[in-house]
Amino acid sequence: MERSVLMTNHDPRTMRQELERVRAWAIEQLAEGTERPWSVYQYMKLREAAESILAGMDVAKPMEDSEKASPDRGDSLRLLRSADEQVH
Protein backbone atom coordinates (compact mmCIF):
# COMPACT_ATOMS: atom_id res chain seq x y z
CA MET A 1 0.00 0.00 0.00
CA GLU A 2 1.37 3.37 -0.98
CA ARG A 3 1.77 5.88 1.83
CA SER A 4 -0.35 8.97 1.46
CA VAL A 5 -0.06 12.42 2.95
CA LEU A 6 -1.82 12.88 6.28
CA MET A 7 -5.36 14.06 5.84
CA THR A 8 -5.81 17.59 7.06
CA ASN A 9 -8.97 18.09 5.06
CA HIS A 10 -12.12 16.85 6.79
CA ASP A 11 -14.15 16.46 3.62
CA PRO A 12 -16.56 13.56 4.27
CA ARG A 13 -16.21 12.28 0.69
CA THR A 14 -12.43 12.09 1.02
CA MET A 15 -12.66 10.40 4.42
CA ARG A 16 -15.14 7.87 3.03
CA GLN A 17 -12.86 7.11 0.07
CA GLU A 18 -9.86 6.63 2.36
CA LEU A 19 -11.81 4.35 4.72
CA GLU A 20 -13.07 2.30 1.79
CA ARG A 21 -9.52 2.00 0.48
CA VAL A 22 -8.21 0.86 3.88
CA ARG A 23 -11.07 -1.64 4.21
CA ALA A 24 -10.35 -3.05 0.73
CA TRP A 25 -6.65 -3.35 1.57
CA ALA A 26 -7.42 -5.24 4.79
CA ILE A 27 -9.75 -7.58 2.90
CA GLU A 28 -7.02 -8.21 0.30
CA GLN A 29 -4.52 -9.06 3.03
CA LEU A 30 -6.98 -11.52 4.56
CA ALA A 31 -7.78 -13.08 1.18
CA GLU A 32 -4.11 -13.75 0.41
CA GLY A 33 -3.88 -16.03 3.43
CA THR A 34 -0.14 -15.50 3.85
CA GLU A 35 -0.25 -13.45 7.04
CA ARG A 36 0.76 -14.72 10.47
CA PRO A 37 -2.11 -15.62 12.82
CA TRP A 38 -1.67 -12.56 15.04
CA SER A 39 -1.79 -10.21 12.05
CA VAL A 40 -4.89 -11.91 10.62
CA TYR A 41 -6.73 -10.91 13.78
CA GLN A 42 -5.49 -7.32 13.43
CA TYR A 43 -6.63 -7.15 9.77
CA MET A 44 -10.04 -8.48 10.81
CA LYS A 45 -10.32 -5.78 13.49
CA LEU A 46 -9.22 -3.12 10.99
CA ARG A 47 -11.82 -4.29 8.46
CA GLU A 48 -14.55 -4.35 11.11
CA ALA A 49 -13.61 -0.91 12.41
CA ALA A 50 -13.65 0.58 8.90
CA GLU A 51 -17.03 -1.05 8.20
CA SER A 52 -18.44 0.26 11.48
CA ILE A 53 -17.27 3.81 10.78
CA LEU A 54 -18.61 3.68 7.22
CA ALA A 55 -21.98 2.43 8.51
CA GLY A 56 -22.04 5.31 10.99
CA MET A 57 -21.29 7.75 8.20
CA ASP A 58 -24.25 6.36 6.27
CA VAL A 59 -26.60 6.95 9.20
CA ALA A 60 -25.28 10.33 10.30
CA LYS A 61 -26.31 13.24 8.15
CA PRO A 62 -24.64 16.62 8.59
CA MET A 63 -27.07 19.38 9.46
CA GLU A 64 -27.67 22.00 6.83
CA ASP A 65 -26.95 25.56 7.90
CA SER A 66 -30.68 26.25 7.94
CA GLU A 67 -31.25 23.34 10.40
CA LYS A 68 -28.64 24.42 12.97
CA ALA A 69 -29.71 25.96 16.25
CA SER A 70 -30.18 29.68 16.13
CA PRO A 71 -30.37 32.03 19.13
CA ASP A 72 -32.89 34.08 17.17
CA ARG A 73 -35.29 31.13 16.98
CA GLY A 74 -34.90 30.26 20.65
CA ASP A 75 -33.73 26.69 20.00
CA SER A 76 -30.14 27.10 21.16
CA LEU A 77 -28.83 25.78 24.49
CA ARG A 78 -28.98 28.04 27.50
CA LEU A 79 -27.21 27.78 30.84
CA LEU A 80 -29.64 27.78 33.75
CA ARG A 81 -28.99 27.81 37.46
CA SER A 82 -30.04 24.77 39.44
CA ALA A 83 -32.59 25.14 42.25
CA ASP A 84 -29.76 24.81 44.80
CA GLU A 85 -27.80 27.70 43.29
CA GLN A 86 -30.64 30.19 42.93
CA VAL A 87 -30.53 33.25 45.14
CA HIS A 88 -33.43 33.56 47.58
C-alpha angles and dihedrals in degrees: 000000000000116000114243132201115271112269112248093160114085095202106149092218091055092046091050091050092049092048091049090050092050091047091050091049092051090049090050091051090051092047093053090062094205098110125107116257095253092052093048088061091049092050089050091052091047092051092047093048092050091048091049093050092046090050089051090050089053092054099041115076120192113239117249115237089252091056097052120106114273126197088215091061094046095237098111124105118269130196112236130185118246120240089255093056099046117112115243 
